[in-house]
Amino acid sequence: MTDNAEGAISAHLTALPDRVGVDGLEEKWTKAWNDAQTYKFGNTRDRKAVYSIDTPPPTVSGHLHVGHVFSYTHTDVIARYKRMRGYDVFYPMGWDDNGLPTERRVQNYYGVRVDTSLKYDPDFKPPFEGTEGKKIQAKDQVPCSRQNFIELCEKLTAQDEKQFEALWRELGLSIDWSQTYHTIGEHPRRVAQKAFLRNLARGEAYQKDAPGLWDVTFQTAVAQAELESREYDGFYHKIAFRFEDGTPIYIETTRPELLAACGALIAHPDDERYKPYFGQYVYSPLFKVKVPILAHKAAEMDKGAGIAMCCTFGDVTDVEWWRDLNLPTRSIIQRNGRIVMSVPDWIEDEGGRAIFEETEGKTTFTARKIIVDHLRESGDMDGEPKPTKRMTNFYEKGDKPLEIVTSRQWYLKNGGTDAKLNAELIERGKELNFHPDFMRVRYDNWVHGLNGDWLISRQRFFGVPFPLWYPVLEDGSTDYDHPITPSEDILPIDPTTDVPAGYTEDQRDVPGGFTAENDIMDTWATSSLTPQIVTRWEEPGEENEALHKATFPMDLRPQGQDIIRTWLFSTVDRAHLENHCLPWAHATLSGWILDPDHKKMSKSKGNVVVPNEPLKKFGADAVRYWAAAARLGLDATYDEGQMKIGRRLAIKLLNATKFALAIGREDENHHVGESAEAVWNPTDVTEPLDRAAMAKMAFVVRTATDAMEAYEHSKALEIIESYFWQFCDDYIELVKNRAYGTPDEHGNVPSEKAVLSARTALGLGLDAFARLLAPYQPYATEEVWHWMHDGEGSVHRAAWPTPEPYVVAASGASPEMLAWAGRAVEQLRKIKSEAKVSMKTPILSVALSAAKDGLDAIRASLGDIAQAGRVVGRFDLVEKHAEEAAAADESDDTVAIETSELGEPPAKRPRKK
């Protein structure tokens, strides 16, 4: 395609196919784009000329669902638009292959589990491959070394990634597949470890022994951002603590198994019922441990008895009371979720010690039953337990309530304990452009509500190791206060297999030697660094340095609304601490996909649609249309009806373009199947109706561009699509006879100038639609583009339309003329429809009424209207005044039939035998 100063388009029209359709376009153009490297980043080094996208790395744990198609299409629309606007688009793809989902999948897929006491076996073979989604019990899993397990993780994720990539390619994502990374790969591990070591050196990363949320299933600590509050069945137990003289004071609890861990009774300072007792002591039932009655504002006066026992630790409120009131630590829950194996020293009563021994090593469920039975027997429980439903914290991927366990963990500052840093991160949120803007409040609420720093250590196996060792003292104890760190130039390292400088392997885990940090980083600790990973932050070499300068800070972070608190915030935190800036300028937030019953799709609910199904059934362009029609930040229903509309849109674009490009080839002794040359010069648009169509095109281009610049892709699509159907249904129908040069009913042949005007407007219009729809329906638009511009590259490397050529073509015309002409033709068709005759039936006479502005518009294009409606006789126009329209309950833009007379319907052609 070439444009001159006036906006003329010179096109080399290729041979047109006999039949058109959308089937097979994905395979055809995916291969062509791959061969031509259509979407490859051009390594532009001018930051202003680059648009860089921090693409979400999907979790590689089995199958994508249609929600991924939804949100990734939104991103791809923006990427394609920016590329057409002249940017060198940096659009990488990552795979998030570390973390708990991968481990669980590998355990079930191969039937294995990690045993850290085992050594690496180079010949290890898992018992099987693939369990068709069945969950294998731990007792049935074959133990293997940590390194063998990691190798299986890498093997399975590599298989999954191939399937994911194939799906993304079919969907038409314009990814630069040479810019692909894995969150467990060497480069991401180096970035994550380097960033952590710098956080450590600046005092932003630290370790401490503290109570923390613990998942007994996954055997790992859980961060605040990973919590999910769910309703959980339980029972209230009304239990008596007693004063020295035996007088009872009742509390109500759902966790009587924690009685031995009680450190105090807590009531609200304003609660008149308990004010007299603050500072006094009572004894716990069964265990006879002396505990104080204290006041704290977090106590709820209207919940239960209004006074609660504080156990270390039953829930997060217990942690708050323990910290604020300086209570003793009396933990009795182990990491495995069972009661500790020895009687705590604070239980001195012999009867109490005997009862505790009954619970040693038991699950909390079994221990609860034992304690409740003893409370009944002792008379310390008033009545029977009462059923209740309570909101309980779960790990978002877990199925058992979280416990609170004291352990040594690593933390990263995030403003949860530092008011200054919190304020700085609030300001960062104000700098960031949220799309839609109402999502900003979620960020603000999260940062304001933080009550602790980010717990970044996990007690798992497949992930990025902390690059640390610790000295082992002569007495065999570990010196955690003085970690041994590697130099940055040898990263990444695995401390469980690598040896710190100055030591040898035989000094591992022996007095006077060293021991490895066995924990790995939370998966978000790596994912929060995706901007640094993809832009090659701090990587050696001039090329890497130039790439980083050209792409960072990045332009766009697209993501789901549900991970603002995790991925978005943690990425802002890391960039603020390390780079002293925002990681990107814009964040687009997609909503959720709902099933037809308007419930959120999720694997746990079993209502997920696998994207291969709609892609096969409707085609990629149709599925993309459904996704792109949804606004950012709002939930959308999975709707195959919308996909059918998207498919119809793609097919209509193919048919309309073929029709328009076929016109006129016979004039130059060409057949439809042959190539031809065409020049569409805006100054050749001379007829009023053609100019009106171009005026509307100028408006559409301008408003669609404004919407895209504001990241309102759905609004832009609505504007483009609306005019596309008007252009096809009204404009093409109105001018096709003139474009062919067909004589009217009286034998009058249109002038060459009028014919050229129609053909030029058709060419300019359909060329514009191919470009306007390209971000949404890449396959159909690429197909028609090659019909129009054979051998001249891809529509996805063409320029996004600008209004100027269409303004020239419009020459001051009003787009309303086309609307009025369309309404007039609609009324002419209505005459025949109501008479139940063929649309080819001639109209002998007709009178249409409209407001004055409408009459002027209709009169200016009367010839095209008459030919489209087959009016062969008298055609009168009657002005309808405002008071007449009001009396007839008609709007100001109504065209109405006053009188009409039909001729004889055309004779039916005999059917071919």
N, C-alpha and C positions, 0 to 999 in steps of 0.2 A: 504494500500500500504506500502511495506517495501523496502528500498533501502540498498544494502550492499556497501562496500567500492568501489566496481567497478562500482556502479551505476545500479546493477541488480534490476529489479522490480519483486516482487512476487505478483501475482494477484489472487484473488479468483473470477473466472468468474461466474456471476449469470446466471440463466436461461434467455434466450433471448426471446423476444416477437415474436409472429408470424408476426405481422405487426408493422411498426414504423411510427410515425408521430408527429408533434409538437402540435396538438390540445390536450388540456387538461393538458399539462405539467405545466402551470402556477398554476392551482388549486392544482395539486398534490404536487409540490415542495414548494409552498408558505406555505402550511400547514405543510409540513415536516420541513422546516426551522424554522417555528414558534415553533413547538413542541420541536425541538432540541435546540432552542435558538442559532442557528448557528452564528448569527451576534452580539451576546451580547458582550459588552465590558467586558474584563476579570479583570478589576480593577488592571492592572499592575501598580506598583508604581515607576518603573524605567523609567524616562523621555525618555531615549534613546530608549527604547523598545516600546514606544507609538507613534502612528501617530494620531493626533487629527485634526478634520475638523470642521470649523465654517460654518455649513450648512446654506444657506439662508432660513429664515423662510418665506414661501410664504404668500402673503396677502390673508386672508380668506374672500373673498367677492363674493362668487358665484361659479364660475367654473374656473378650470385650463384650459389652452390652450396648444396646442402642443409645443409652445415655452418653457414651463416649462419642458416638457419631454426631449426636446433637451438638455438644460443646466444641468438638474439634472442627466441625463445619463452620461454626461461627468464626473461629480463628482463621480458617483458610480463606473465607470471604474477604477478611481484612487484608491478609497477605497478598491475595491476588489483586485486590484493588490498589494497594500501595505499589505493587510491581508495575501496574499499568500507569500509575502516576509518575513513574520515572525513577523510583527508588530501587537501589540494589538491595533486595530483601534477604536478610539473614534469617533463615527459617529452619533451624535444626530439629532433630527429634531425639529424645532420650528414652531409655527403658529403665524404669525403677524396679530393679530386680533384687534388691536386698530387703530385709525386714521379715516380719512374722508371717505374712501371707505366703511368701515364697517357701519358708521353712515348713509350714503346715502342708502345703501342696506337695513338697518333696517327700515328706514323711509318709503321706498317704499314697503318693504315686509309686514310690519305690519300696514302701514297707520297711523303713529304717528309722533309727533314732540315734542320737549322738551319745557316746560314752567317752568322756574326756580322759578316762584312764587308758583307753586303747591307743596303740600306735598306728601310724599310717600304714595301710596295706595296699601296695601298688596293684595287686591282683584282685582287689575286692570287687565282688559282683553282687548287686542288690538281689533280693529274692524274686522280684518281679518288676515289671514296668507297666504302669497303668492300672487303675482300679475303678475306672468309670465313675469317679466322684464319690466312691464309698469311703467312709471314715474308718481307718484301721486303728484298733485299740493299741495303746502303748505296749501292753504285754505281748502283743503279737508282732511287734516291730523288731527287726534284727539290729543289734547294736553295731555301730561303726565308729571310727575315729572322727574327730572334728574335721580333719583335712579331707577324708573320704566323703563326708557329708557335703562339704563345700563344693567338691568336684561334681557331685550329683546335682547340686543347686545350679551350678554354672551350665551343666549339660541340659537340664530341663528348661531353664530360662532361654537358652539359645534356641531351642525348638519352638518355644512359645513366641519368641520375638519374630521368627520367620512368618508365623501365621498372622501376627499383628501387622507386620509390614505389608503383607499381601492384601490385607483388608484395607489398610490406609491408602494403598495405591489404587485399589478398586474404587474407593470412595472419591478419589481424585484430589487428595491432599497434595498441595504443591510444595512438599517438603524437599529440601536439599538433602538427599540421602547420603551424601558424602560427609555430612555434619552430624553423625550419629554417635551417641555415647551411652554407656551403661553406668548406673550409679555405683556399681561394684567394680568397675574397670580400673585399670591402673591410674589413669589420669584423674578421674573423680576421687579415688582414694588419696592420691597425692594432695589434691586441693583441700579435701576435708581434713586431712591430718595436718597440713600446713596451717590452715586457718585455726584449727584447734590449738596448735602449739603457740600461735601468736596470741590467741585469746588467753591462754595460760600465762604467757609472759607478761601480759598487761593486767593480769589479775581479774579478767572477765570470766574465766573458767576456774572452778574450784571444786573440791570434793569435801564431803562431810558425811558423818553418820547422823542420820535423821529419819524420822518416821516418813514413810512414803507409800503411795498407793502401789499395791502389788497384785498381779494376776496369778492365781495359784495354778491355772491351767497352763499358761505359757511360761510360767516361772520367770517372770521379768517385772521390773518396775515399770510404771505407767505414768506419763506426764499429764499435767492438768488439761492440756489441749486435747488429749485422747479420751477423755471421759465421756460417758454417755449415761444419762440418768434414765433408768427404766423402772416401771412399776414392778414390785416384787411381793409375792405373797408372804405373809408373816403372821406372828401372834404377839399380842401384848400380854405381858406377865406382870401382875401387880405384886410387888415384892416388898417386904418389910426390912428396913434397916432399923437398928434399935439403939436408943440411948443407953447410958450406963445402967439406968434403973429398969430397962426392958421396954420402955415406952416406944412404940413403933412410929416410924415415919415412912410413908409408902412412896415408892417410885414405880414408874411403869417402863418396861423395857422390852424390846424385841430380841435382845441378845443376852439372855441370862447366862450363857456359857462363858461370858466375859466377867462374871462377878469377881473372880479371883484377881482380875487386873484392875479393879476399881481403886482410884486414888482420891476421889472426893465426890461429894454430892453438890450439884450446881443449881442455883435458882437465880432468877432475875433480881437485881438490886431493888427494884420497885415493887416486888411482889410482897404484899402485906402478910400473906400466909406464912412466909418463911423468914421475914426480917428478924424476928426474935431469935432465930436459930443460927444466924451467920456467926461463924467463929467457934461454934460448938462442935463436938465430935459424936459420931455414931459408929456402930460396929456392923460390918457387912454380915449378911446371913451366911450360914454354913462355915465360912472361913474365919470369922471373928477378927477381921482386920480393922483397926481403928482408922477412920477417915474423917476429914473435916467437912463441914457444910460451908460452902463459899458462894459468893455472888459474882455473876458475870453477865454483861448486857446481852450476850448471844443466847442466853437461856430463853425459852419460849414459854410464857406464862399460860398460854391457852392450849398447850400441847400436853396430852397425858395428864399427869399429876402436877405439871408445872415445875417439877424438880426432877433432875436426871442424874444418873451416875456417870462420872467421867472415867472411862476405862482407857488404858493406853495400849492399843487404840481401837476404838470401835468404828469411828467415822472421822471425817475431816473436822467436825466441830470439836471432837475430843482433842485433836492436835492443837487447835486454837486455844482451848482452855488450858491444856498442858503447858503450852508455851507462855501464855499470858500470866498464868497463876503459879508458874514454877513448880508444877506438880512432879512427883516421882515417876520414873519410867518403870512400868510394870508389864512388859510385853509377855504374852503367853502364846501368841500365834507364830508358828514357824513359816518359812517361805513356802513350804508344801501345803499350807493351809490347815495343818494339824496342830494340836496342842503340844507344847514343849514336853520333853521326855523326863523332866525332873521337877520336883516340887520347888516353887520359888521360896527364897529365904525369908520373904516378908510374911509368909503364912506360918505362924508359930503354933497355932492351936492344933493339937494332935488329931482331933476329929476332922478339922478342915484339911489337914495334910492327907489323911486317909481318903477323903472324898476326892481331892485333886488327883491322887494316884490312879483313881478309877478312870480319869479322863486323859491321862498321859498318852500321847500318840494318836488320839482319836481325832476324827474329823470334827469340825465345828457342829455339824448336824447331830452326830452321835453324842458329843459332849453336852450339847444342849438338852438332849433327852435325859442324860444322867443327872444333870443339875436340877432340872425341873422335877424329876422324881424325888430327889432329896428335899427340895423345897416343899413339896406336898407333905412329905413325911415329917419335916420339922415344924410345919405350921407357919412357915414364913411366906407362903404364897396365898394371897387372898383370892379365893375362887379359882376358876379354871382359866387357862389362856383364851384370849378373845381374838378371833381372826381379824386381820387388818391387811391393808395394802399400803406399802410404803415405797417411796422413791429411793432407789439405791444406785450407787455408782457402779458401773461396769466399764471394763475396757471396751472400746468401740468394736473390737473384733472378738471379744470374749463372750462366754455364755454363763459365767459364774460371777457372783458379786465380788468386788475387789475387797481385799483385806488391806490393813495398814501395818506395814512391817518396818522395823528399824534396820537399816542397812547402810553400808558405805556406797555413795553414788556420786556421779559427776554432775555438776550444774553449770549452766551458762547464764550470765546476767541478761535479763530481758525487761527490766523495769519493775519486776514484781516485788523487789526489796530495796530498790533505789529510786527515790522520788525524782531525782534530777534526770536519770536516764528515762524514767517513765514519761516525764514532761517532754523530753527530746523526741521520743518515739510518737507521742501524740502530735507534735509539730510535723514530723515526717508524714504522718497520715494526712495532714492538711495540705501538704505539698503535692500529694499523689492525686492524679485525676482518676476518679472512680467512675466506671460506666456500668450500670446507671449510678448516679450520684447518691441515691438513697442508701446504697450499700456501705457508704462511709461510716454510718452510725454503728454498724456491726464491728468495724475495726476499733472505733473509739470506745465502745462499750467493753470490748475485750481487754484493751490495754488498761483502761481505768479499773477494771475488775480483777486484774492480776493480783494474786496474794502470795506468790512465791516465784523463784527463778525457774528457769527451764531445765528440767531433769533430762539430760541427754544420754545417760548410760543405759544399756540394756543387757540383760543376762541371757544373751542368745549366742548363736554361732555364725550365721551367715550375714555379714555386714562389714562395715569399715572398722577395723580395730583401733582402739586408742593407742597412739604411738608412745607407749610408756612402759617402763620397768620400775621396780622398786628394790632398794637394797634389802637383803635379808641379814638381820643382825646376828651376832655370834650366838645369841640364845635361841635362834631359830624364828624369832618374830619378824614380821614385815614392817619396814619403816615407810608407811604411806605418806608421811609428811615431807619426804624428800625424793620425789619421783625422778627417775633418770630419763632424759629426753634425747632423741637422736638429732643430728643436724639435718637441716631441710634438704640438703643435696642428696641424701640417701633415701628419701621418701619415694614411694610408700613402703612401710615396713609392717610386718606381723610380729609383735613381740613374743608370741608363743613359739615361733620358729626362728626368728632373728635374735642376734645377741648384741647387747649394748657395747659401745666402744670401751675397751679396757677390760673386758670380761671374755671368758671362753664358755663354750657350751656346757662343759662339765661343772661349771659353777652355778648352773640353773637349779633353783629351789634347794640350795644347801646353805648352811650358816656361813656368813662372810661372802656370799655370792649375790645373786639377784633372782627376782621372780617376775613373771610377766603380768601385766594387766590383762585379765581374761575377758573383761566386758567389751562390748562393741558399742558403737555410736547408734543412737536412735536414727531410724531411717530419715527422719526430717532433718537431722543434723547434716546429712549430705544433700538432701533435696533442697534445703534452704540456701544452698550455694550454687544452684543451677546457673544463675547469671555469670558467676565467676568461672564455672566449669566450661560452659559453651563458648565464652569469649577468651578462653586461654589465659586467665589471670595469672600473673607471676610465672608463666611458663618461659623457659629460656629460649632465646632465638629472636632475631629481628622480625620474622614473619608473625610469630605469636604476639609480640609486643605491638606490632602494627594492627593486627586483628583486634586486639583488646581495645586499643584507642579508637578504632573505627566502629565498635559495636557496644561499648559500655560507657556510661549507664545505658541499659537497653531501652527500647521504646515501649514494648508491650509485654505485660504478663496476663495471659488469658487463663482462667481457672474457674472451678466451681465455687458457688457461694458458700458451701458448707465447710470449706477449708480456708476461709479468711483467717481464722484464729490460729491455724497451724502453718500452712505453707506460706500464705501471703505475709502474715505478721513475722514469722521466723525469718523470712528472706529479708524483710525490711530491717530487722534487728541485726542480722549478720552484716549487711552492707553498711549500716550505720556504724557499727563497731569497727569494721575493717576498712571500708572505703570512704567513710564520712559523707555519704550521699545516699539518695534513694537508688535502688537497683534498677528501676525503670520509671518512665514518666506516666504511663497509663496502665490501668488494670481493668480488664473486662470480666464481668462475673456472669456466668450462665446459671440458669435455674435448673430445676430437676425435671426429669421425665416422669409423667404420671401415666398409669395404666388407664384403660377405658373407664374404670371405676373411680378415677381421680385419686388413686393411691400411689405414693412414691414407689417407683420400681426399685427393687433390691433383690439380691440373690436369696436373702433369708426369707423373703416373702414368697419366693417362687413365681414372681410375676414379671421376670426379666425377658425381654425379647432379644434374641441373638441377631445382630445386625446383618448377618449373611442372608437371612430370610427375606427382609424387605428389599435388599439390594438385588437379589436374584429375581424377585417378583416384579419389582417396579423399575429397577435401574438406579444408578448412582445419582443422576441428575434429579430424579423424582424424590429420592430420600433427602438429598441436599436441600431441595426446595422446601420440604416440610420443616427441616431443621432451621433453615435460614429465615423462615417466615416468623419464627418466635423471637420476641424481644429479649434483650439481655436482662438478666435478673429476675425474670418471671418464669414460673413453671409452665410446662407445655404438655399436653396430652399426646400420647402416641396415637397418631391418627392416619390410618391408611387411606382415608378419604382425601386428605391433603396430599398424600403421595401420588394418588391418581391424578389430581389436578396438576401436580408438578410434571408428571409424565406427559399429560396432555399439552402443557405449555411447551415442553421440549419438542414434541412432535409438530406442534403448530409452527414453531420457529423454523423447523426444517421445511415444512410444506410451503409456508408463506415465502420463504427465501427462494426456494426452488421455483415457485410460480413467478416471482418478480424477475429472477435472473433469466428465465426462459423467454420472457417477452423481448421481442426485437431481434432475436438471433436469426429468425427466418429472413428478416429484412436484408441481412448481409450474406444470404445464402449459406447460413450455418444451420446445422441440426442441433437439437437440444443436447445431444450427447457430445457435441464438440466444444472446444474452448473458444473464447472470444475476448475482445478488449472492450472496456467501458470506461468512460470518464463521467463522473458525477460532479458537475460544477454548480455550486449554490446559485450562481448568477443566472443559470439556465432555468431556475424555478420561477415561472412567470404567472401561472394561473392562480387565482385567488384561493381556491381550495387547497392547492399544493402548498402555497405559502402559509395557509393556516395550519396545515399539518406540521410544517417546519417550525412555526412559532410555538406550537405545543411541544415539539421535540426540544427546542431551546429551553423551555420552562422545565421539562422533565430532567434534562441533563443538569441544569443548575440546581434544582431542588434535591435530586438524588445525590449529587456531589456533596452538597451541604450536609445531607444526612450521613453519608459515609464518613465525612470528616469528623462528624460528631459521634462516630462509632454506633450509629443507629442503622445497622444493616437491614433490619426488617422493615423499617420505614422506607428506605431507599428501594427495596424490592417491591413494596406495595405500590410506590409511585411508578416504577418502571413497568411492572406487570399490568397495572391498570391501563396505561396508555398503549401498551403492546396490543391488548385485546381490542381497544378502540381503533387502533391503527389497522388491525386485521379485519375486524368486523364491519367497520364503517369506511375508513379511508380506502382500503384496497378495493372493497366492493364498489365504492363510488367512482373510482378512477380507472378500473381495469379495462373498461371498453375504450376509453380515451388512450390509455397506455398502449393498447394493441393497435390503435388507429382505426377502430371499428366505426363505420358510419352509423349515425343515429337512425331512428325510425323513419325519418324523412329523407334519408340518403345523404345527409350532410357529413362530409369527412372532416375530422378534426385537423387543424393545421399542424405542420411539422413542429412548430414552436410549442403548441399545446401538448403534443405527444411527448416531446423531449422534456417538458416540464414535469409531466407525470412520472416518466421513467426515472428522471433524476431524483425526484422526491422519494420514490420507492427505493432507489439505490441508497440514497443518503440515510433514509429511515432505517432500513434493515441492516445497513452497516453499523449504525449507532446501536441498534438493539443487540447485535452480536457482541459488541463491546460492553454494553451496559449489563447484559445478563451473564457475561463471562465469569465473574466471580461466583455466581450462584450455580450455573449449569455449564461446567467447563467442557463437557463432552459434546453436547449439541452445538454449542457456540463455536467450538473448534472445527466441527464438521462444516458448518455453513461458512465460516471464515475461509476455509480452504476452497470452497466453491467460488468465493468472491475474490480471493487473493492467492491463487495457486502459486506455490513456490515462494511465497513472501513471508515465511516465518509463521509464528503462532499468534493467535488472538491474545494469548496471555502475556505476550511481549509487546503487544500493540499499545498505543496510547489510549488512555481513558478519554472519552469524548469531552470536548469543551463546547460551550454554547455558541461560540462565535460563528462557525459555518452555518448554523441553523438560523441565527439572527440575520445573517446576510441573505439566506434563502427566503426568510419570512418577509423581508422588506417592509416591516411595519405592520404586517397583518395580525389580526387577533386570533388566538387559538380557539375562541368561542365559535368561529365560523364553522369549524369542523364538527363541533358538538351540535350546532343547529342543523347542519346538513344531515348528520346521523339521525337526529330525531325525525327529520322529514322523511328519510328513507324508511325508518321504522314504521311510520304511519302508513306509508304506501304499502308496505308488506302486510300491515295489519288489515288493510282493506281485503286483501286476497286471503289472508288467514281466516278471517271471520266468514268469508264467502266459501271457504273450504275449496279453493281452486289452486292450481299450480302457480308458483311464483313467476312463471314465464308468461302468465296471462297478461295481455296488454290492458292498460287503463286508458279508456277513451276520453275521459275528462275527470278533473279533480280540482277541488278547492281546499287549500290548507289555511288554517288561521294560526297566527302567532303574534307576539308583541312586536313592536316596530323594529327593535334591534334584531330580532329573529328573522323578520321578513327581509331586512336588508342583507343579512348573512345568507339566507336561503336563495334570494334573488341572484346574488353574486356567483352561486355555484349551481344555478338552476339546470343547466345543461347536463352536468354530471348526475344530479339527483334524478332528473327525468329519465336518463338512460339506465341508471341503476334500478329504477322502479318500473321501467318499461311504460312510461307515460307517452302515448302516441298522439294524443289530441290536446285539448285545451287544458292548461295548467294555471289556475288562478291562485293568487295569494291574498288573504284577507287579514287586515290588521285587527287584532283583538286588544281592546283597551283594558286598563287595569281593573276598572269596575266590572267589566264583563267577565274577566278571569276570576275575580273574587266571587262573583255570583255563581259561576260554574265550579267553584272550589278548585281552581287550577292555579298552579304556581306560575311565576313570571316566565319560566323557560319552557312552557308547554307548547307543543305543536299539536293541533287537533284537526280532524277531518270535518270539513263543512259539508261537502257534497262529493259524490264520486259515481262513475259509471264504468263498468268493466266490459271488455270485449269478450270474444270467444276464446276459451282456453285452447292452447295449441294441441294439435292432434297427438295422441300417444304414439310413440314409435313402436312398431311391432317387435316383440321379443325375438332375439336371435335363438335359433334352434341349436 
